[in-house]
Amino acid sequence: MYLDLDEIEVIQLDHTSRCNLACPQCGRTDPKGGRNSNLDLVDLSVEQYKLIFTPFIGKQIRIFHCGNYGDALASPTFDETFNWCLDNGFTTNTIVTNGSLRNTEWWANFGKLGAKVVFSVDGLEDTNNIYRVNSNFAKIISNIEAFCNAGGRARWDFILFNHNKHQVEDAKALATRLGVEEFNVKITTRFAKESKYTTKIGSKTTVIDDNNNTTKKVFDTIIKDFGDFKKYADTTVISCKYKKSKTIFIDFDTRVWPCCWMGAPSRFLTTDLQKSGIVKLFNEFGDDFNRLDIHGWSGVLSHPWFLHKLEESWADSNSRLYTCGRTCGQIFEFSSGYGSNRHIYKLK
């Protein structure tokens, strides 16, 4: 079995498909800067939270709000669902947000509730909105300050690009002044193959580049040794990050996935190797085989795919999902949230 209900220690939620930003490499943003047409606006409700979390009442699980497509604070149902969690003993919560939502009064109140907040801010006033399109830097800083002054525990996540890499020390100093506990420099692998990414947001064409990407050297070695990246993903030894940390991912349709990377591709605009693998799953088992609101926890986790087929596929290059080899393969660290691709500095 992938994970038994009693083994789960962390539940990651994509609480909503709503977000106020239009980050160009995000799956919710189409090439023109609009919302992905495969994405309806959906929010988890209190009733769905009861379905998800009631089996864990009285247990020390952690809740991690970090979505593929949404920022939880953009959701009209976030406050009531968060309060339901607190009322039922779920006090270990982490929320990842772009930081420019809500006002300082809300943040000051939220700072008293015990949650940890990860503010994703990729630069300073002149650079953050190059990637975090539609963000409001002044508002972000005011919100962080209000949250920290009220006793809130904060981390600043900083994705490293060519256009902001000269600002790391200044951003770290600002984070320290604001009362942030940790500063996390993240190295993205999205430029390992191509050093530049061009997108059009409205009438503006934006070029995001990372010519000095530190992961490109590893990627190029893989291409040399394996011929192409798919062959590597199909044959590399897999060590599942989420299984190891006893984490499971649930999206805003209450679909249960082993990880966030597997929960994203079904809504991609174009059919790539990741999406085709998920489409194949749906064709074999049906679109709703992992819906918690239809099958409940026992029905989902006892499904043959969770019970044995997923793990069996890791040893079979013909049946494994490309996403598994790409993300949890032995040689290439794909995620910016793990290993050598992140550098966390303690500020206090």
C-alpha positions as CSV (number, residue, x, y, z in Angstrom):
1,M,0.0,0.0,0.0
2,Y,1.2,3.5,-0.8
3,L,0.2,4.9,2.6
4,D,-2.3,3.5,5.1
5,L,-4.6,6.0,6.7
6,D,-2.8,5.6,10.0
7,E,0.6,6.3,8.4
8,I,-0.4,9.8,7.1
9,E,1.4,12.6,9.0
10,V,1.0,15.5,6.5
11,I,-2.0,16.5,4.3
12,Q,-1.2,19.0,1.6
13,L,-4.2,20.9,0.2
14,D,-4.8,22.7,-3.0
15,H,-7.7,24.5,-1.2
16,T,-8.8,26.6,-4.2
17,S,-8.2,27.2,-7.9
18,R,-8.4,31.0,-7.3
19,C,-5.3,33.2,-7.4
20,N,-4.8,37.0,-7.8
21,L,-1.6,36.5,-9.8
22,A,-0.7,35.4,-13.4
23,C,2.8,33.9,-13.0
24,P,3.9,32.9,-16.5
25,Q,5.1,29.4,-15.7
26,C,2.2,28.5,-13.5
27,G,-0.3,25.9,-14.8
28,R,-3.2,28.2,-14.2
29,T,-1.9,30.9,-16.6
30,D,-2.5,30.5,-20.3
31,P,0.0,31.9,-22.9
32,K,-1.9,35.2,-23.0
33,G,-1.9,35.7,-19.3
34,G,-5.5,34.7,-18.7
35,R,-6.8,31.8,-16.7
36,N,-6.3,28.3,-17.9
37,S,-9.5,27.3,-19.7
38,N,-9.4,23.8,-18.1
39,L,-9.7,25.4,-14.7
40,D,-13.1,26.2,-13.1
41,L,-13.1,28.4,-10.0
42,V,-13.5,25.9,-7.1
43,D,-13.0,26.1,-3.3
44,L,-13.1,23.4,-0.6
45,S,-15.9,23.8,1.9
46,V,-16.3,23.1,5.6
47,E,-18.2,19.9,4.7
48,Q,-15.4,18.7,2.6
49,Y,-12.9,19.5,5.3
50,K,-15.0,17.3,7.7
51,L,-14.7,14.5,5.1
52,I,-11.0,15.0,4.8
53,F,-10.0,15.5,8.4
54,T,-12.5,13.8,10.7
55,P,-10.6,10.5,10.6
56,F,-7.5,12.4,11.9
57,I,-9.2,14.3,14.9
58,G,-7.1,13.7,17.9
59,K,-4.0,12.9,15.9
60,Q,-0.9,15.1,15.4
61,I,-1.1,15.7,11.7
62,R,0.2,18.7,9.9
63,I,-1.8,20.7,7.3
64,F,0.1,22.2,4.4
65,H,-1.8,24.7,2.3
66,C,0.3,24.9,-0.9
67,G,-1.6,24.5,-4.2
68,N,-0.7,23.8,-7.8
69,Y,-3.3,26.3,-9.1
70,G,-4.5,28.5,-6.2
71,D,-3.5,30.7,-3.3
72,A,-5.6,29.6,-0.3
73,L,-6.0,33.2,0.8
74,A,-7.8,34.1,-2.4
75,S,-10.6,31.7,-1.4
76,P,-13.8,33.0,0.2
77,T,-14.0,29.8,2.2
78,F,-10.5,29.8,3.7
79,D,-11.4,31.6,7.0
80,E,-14.2,29.3,7.9
81,T,-12.3,26.1,7.0
82,F,-9.2,27.3,8.9
83,N,-11.3,28.1,11.9
84,W,-12.9,24.6,11.7
85,C,-9.4,23.1,11.8
86,L,-8.5,25.1,14.9
87,D,-11.7,24.2,16.6
88,N,-11.0,20.5,16.0
89,G,-7.5,20.5,17.3
90,F,-5.5,20.9,14.0
91,T,-3.2,23.6,15.1
92,T,-0.1,22.8,13.0
93,N,-0.8,24.6,9.8
94,T,1.5,26.1,7.1
95,I,0.1,28.4,4.5
96,V,2.1,29.3,1.3
97,T,1.0,32.6,-0.3
98,N,2.2,35.3,-2.6
99,G,1.5,37.7,0.3
100,S,-0.4,40.5,-1.5
101,L,-3.9,39.3,-0.5
102,R,-5.9,40.5,2.5
103,N,-5.1,43.6,4.6
104,T,-2.9,44.4,7.5
105,E,-5.8,44.1,10.0
106,W,-6.5,40.5,8.8
107,W,-2.8,39.6,8.9
108,A,-2.4,41.0,12.4
109,N,-5.3,38.8,13.6
110,F,-4.0,35.8,11.7
111,G,-0.6,36.2,13.3
112,K,-2.1,35.4,16.7
113,L,-3.6,32.0,15.5
114,G,-0.4,29.9,15.5
115,A,0.0,29.2,11.8
116,K,3.3,29.4,10.0
117,V,3.2,31.4,6.7
118,V,5.6,31.0,3.8
119,F,5.6,34.2,1.7
120,S,6.7,33.6,-1.8
121,V,8.4,36.8,-2.9
122,D,10.9,36.6,-5.7
123,G,12.9,39.8,-5.4
124,L,12.4,43.4,-4.3
125,E,10.0,46.1,-5.5
126,D,11.6,46.4,-9.0
127,T,11.8,42.7,-9.7
128,N,9.2,40.7,-7.8
129,N,6.4,41.3,-10.2
130,I,8.5,40.3,-13.2
131,Y,7.6,36.7,-12.4
132,R,4.9,37.3,-9.7
133,V,2.7,39.2,-12.2
134,N,0.0,41.3,-10.6
135,S,1.6,41.2,-7.2
136,N,1.8,44.3,-5.0
137,F,5.2,44.5,-3.3
138,A,4.3,47.4,-0.9
139,K,1.3,45.5,0.3
140,I,3.3,42.3,0.7
141,I,5.8,44.0,3.0
142,S,3.0,45.6,5.0
143,N,1.3,42.3,5.4
144,I,4.5,40.5,6.4
145,E,5.2,43.2,9.0
146,A,1.7,43.1,10.5
147,F,1.8,39.3,10.7
148,C,5.2,39.1,12.3
149,N,4.5,42.0,14.7
150,A,1.5,40.0,16.0
151,G,3.7,37.0,16.8
152,G,3.3,35.2,13.5
153,R,6.0,32.8,12.3
154,A,7.1,33.6,8.8
155,R,9.4,32.3,6.1
156,W,10.4,34.2,2.9
157,D,10.8,32.0,-0.2
158,F,12.9,33.6,-2.9
159,I,13.1,31.8,-6.3
160,L,16.4,32.7,-7.9
161,F,16.4,34.2,-11.4
162,N,19.0,36.1,-13.3
163,H,16.9,39.3,-12.8
164,N,16.9,39.1,-9.0
165,K,20.0,37.1,-8.0
166,H,21.8,40.4,-7.1
167,Q,19.1,41.2,-4.5
168,V,19.4,38.1,-2.3
169,E,21.3,39.8,0.5
170,D,19.2,42.9,0.5
171,A,16.0,40.8,0.6
172,K,17.4,38.7,3.4
173,A,18.2,41.9,5.4
174,L,14.7,43.2,4.8
175,A,13.2,39.9,5.9
176,T,15.3,40.1,9.1
177,R,14.0,43.7,9.8
178,L,10.5,42.5,9.3
179,G,10.8,39.7,11.9
180,V,10.9,36.8,9.5
181,E,12.3,33.6,11.0
182,E,13.7,32.0,7.8
183,F,14.9,33.0,4.4
184,N,14.8,30.3,1.7
185,V,16.6,30.6,-1.6
186,K,15.1,28.3,-4.2
187,I,16.8,27.2,-7.4
188,T,14.3,26.4,-10.1
189,T,14.9,23.6,-12.6
190,R,12.6,25.0,-15.2
191,F,15.5,26.4,-17.1
192,A,17.6,23.2,-17.1
193,K,16.5,22.5,-20.7
194,E,16.0,26.0,-22.0
195,S,17.8,29.0,-20.6
196,K,15.0,31.4,-21.5
197,Y,11.2,31.5,-21.2
198,T,9.2,33.9,-23.2
199,T,5.5,34.7,-22.4
200,K,3.0,37.3,-23.3
201,I,0.9,38.8,-20.5
202,G,-1.7,40.9,-22.1
203,S,0.1,43.2,-24.6
204,K,3.5,42.8,-22.8
205,T,6.0,40.2,-23.8
206,T,8.2,39.0,-20.9
207,V,11.4,37.1,-21.2
208,I,12.5,35.3,-18.1
209,D,16.0,33.8,-18.2
210,D,18.5,31.9,-16.1
211,N,21.6,31.5,-18.1
212,N,23.6,30.5,-15.1
213,N,21.2,27.8,-13.9
214,T,23.1,25.5,-11.6
215,T,20.9,22.5,-12.5
216,K,21.7,22.7,-16.2
217,K,25.0,20.9,-15.9
218,V,23.4,17.9,-14.2
219,F,20.6,17.9,-16.8
220,D,23.2,18.0,-19.7
221,T,25.1,15.1,-18.1
222,I,21.9,13.0,-18.0
223,I,21.2,13.7,-21.7
224,K,24.8,12.6,-22.5
225,D,24.5,9.4,-20.4
226,F,20.9,8.4,-21.2
227,G,20.3,10.0,-24.7
228,D,17.2,11.9,-23.6
229,F,15.4,12.8,-20.3
230,K,12.5,10.5,-20.8
231,K,14.8,7.5,-20.9
232,Y,16.3,8.7,-17.7
233,A,12.8,9.1,-16.1
234,D,11.8,5.7,-17.3
235,T,14.8,3.9,-15.9
236,T,16.1,5.8,-12.9
237,V,15.7,4.4,-9.4
238,I,12.8,6.1,-7.7
239,S,12.7,7.2,-4.1
240,C,9.3,8.8,-3.5
241,K,9.6,12.0,-1.6
242,Y,6.0,12.1,-0.3
243,K,5.9,8.5,0.8
244,K,9.1,9.0,2.7
245,S,7.6,12.1,4.5
246,K,4.2,10.3,4.9
247,T,2.5,13.1,3.0
248,I,-0.5,13.0,0.7
249,F,-2.0,15.6,-1.6
250,I,-5.7,16.5,-2.0
251,D,-6.9,19.0,-4.6
252,F,-9.9,21.3,-4.7
253,D,-12.1,18.5,-6.2
254,T,-11.2,16.2,-3.3
255,R,-9.1,14.0,-5.5
256,V,-6.4,12.2,-3.5
257,W,-3.0,12.0,-5.1
258,P,0.3,10.7,-3.9
259,C,1.9,14.1,-4.4
260,C,1.3,17.6,-5.7
261,W,3.3,16.9,-8.9
262,M,0.9,14.1,-9.9
263,G,-2.1,16.3,-9.0
264,A,-1.4,19.0,-11.5
265,P,-1.1,17.5,-15.0
266,S,-4.8,16.6,-15.6
267,R,-5.6,20.3,-16.0
268,F,-2.6,21.2,-18.2
269,L,-3.6,23.1,-21.4
270,T,-1.3,20.9,-23.6
271,T,-0.8,17.2,-23.5
272,D,2.8,16.4,-22.5
273,L,4.3,13.3,-21.0
274,Q,3.0,14.1,-17.6
275,K,-0.6,14.7,-18.7
276,S,-0.7,11.7,-21.0
277,G,0.2,9.5,-18.0
278,I,-2.7,10.8,-15.9
279,V,-5.1,10.5,-18.9
280,K,-4.0,6.9,-19.2
281,L,-4.8,6.4,-15.5
282,F,-8.3,7.9,-15.9
283,N,-8.9,5.8,-19.0
284,E,-8.0,2.7,-17.0
285,F,-9.8,3.5,-13.7
286,G,-12.2,6.2,-14.5
287,D,-12.0,10.0,-13.8
288,D,-13.2,9.7,-10.2
289,F,-11.3,6.7,-9.0
290,N,-9.5,8.9,-6.4
291,R,-12.4,11.2,-5.4
292,L,-12.7,11.3,-1.6
293,D,-16.2,12.8,-1.8
294,I,-17.3,9.7,-3.8
295,H,-15.3,6.8,-2.3
296,G,-14.2,8.0,1.1
297,W,-10.7,7.4,2.5
298,S,-11.1,3.6,2.7
299,G,-12.3,3.4,-0.9
300,V,-9.5,5.6,-2.3
301,L,-6.6,4.1,-0.4
302,S,-7.8,0.5,-1.0
303,H,-8.1,1.1,-4.8
304,P,-5.7,-1.2,-6.7
305,W,-3.6,1.8,-7.9
306,F,-2.9,3.0,-4.3
307,L,-2.8,-0.6,-3.0
308,H,-0.1,-1.9,-5.2
309,K,0.0,-0.7,-8.9
310,L,1.6,2.6,-8.2
311,E,4.6,1.2,-6.4
312,E,4.9,-1.8,-8.7
313,S,5.2,0.7,-11.6
314,W,8.3,2.2,-10.1
315,A,10.2,-1.0,-11.0
316,D,8.7,-1.2,-14.5
317,S,9.8,1.3,-17.1
318,N,6.8,0.4,-19.3
319,S,4.2,1.3,-16.7
320,R,5.7,3.9,-14.5
321,L,4.4,7.5,-14.8
322,Y,6.9,10.0,-16.3
323,T,6.1,12.3,-13.3
324,C,7.5,9.7,-10.9
325,G,10.8,9.3,-12.7
326,R,11.2,13.0,-13.4
327,T,10.5,14.2,-9.8
328,C,11.8,11.5,-7.6
329,G,14.6,9.9,-9.7
330,Q,17.9,9.2,-8.2
331,I,20.2,11.6,-10.1
332,F,18.3,14.8,-10.9
333,E,16.8,16.9,-8.1
334,F,13.8,18.3,-10.0
335,S,12.0,20.1,-7.2
336,S,13.1,23.5,-5.8
337,G,11.8,22.4,-2.4
338,Y,14.3,19.7,-1.7
339,G,18.0,18.9,-1.3
340,S,20.6,21.0,-3.1
341,N,17.9,23.2,-4.8
342,R,17.1,25.1,-1.6
343,H,19.2,27.0,0.9
344,I,17.4,27.9,4.1
345,Y,18.9,30.6,6.3
346,K,17.8,31.0,9.9
347,L,17.2,34.7,10.7
348,K,16.2,34.4,14.3
